Amino acid sequence: MPTTSRRGSAPAEAFREFQYPTPPSAIYPEDVITHHRAFIARRRSLRPSEEYREPTAQEWRDFLDHFELRRVALGVCARDFGTPCVHEHACIRCPVLRPDPAQMPRLQEIHANLLDRLREAREQGWLGEVAAIEASLAAAEQKLAAMRDLAARHTTVHLGMPDFRSVVARLDSEQPNEGANQQP
């Protein structure tokens, strides 16, 4: 027997009051959960069992070293674990370089150097070099803009360490000294 809402109508009618076309059933029906678990079990059965083992000490060191090797002069290289650098360490042109705003002076120096090299390449008529340097210049300008954006968004304010000594001293002086009120 259906229960009634506070207005006296059946639950389905109560939900229609709130513009539900049908009353909601369970959030996760049991058959959905069962099918999902079966899907996961099938996927696991298809994967090689060696993927489910504990990594060796060397594999773990290699994984941790991966992150150490991703630190480059201008920031952090965000390429996937175990993948080689496809740009042959031309980080300025690389889309996966995450620039570090603290390295902005270094990149500004590189940018100025590229401008000098571009001027020389144009004077010498090295058209291939001009095209390559222009590509690097555009990428450097993009990275500089990204660094400025990051610096503007991630400003750190040092709040210092809270000092509660003055508050504690004040609280101690406000409490009556129990021994002082007693007379011998």
Disulfide bonds with the S-S distance in Angstrom:
none
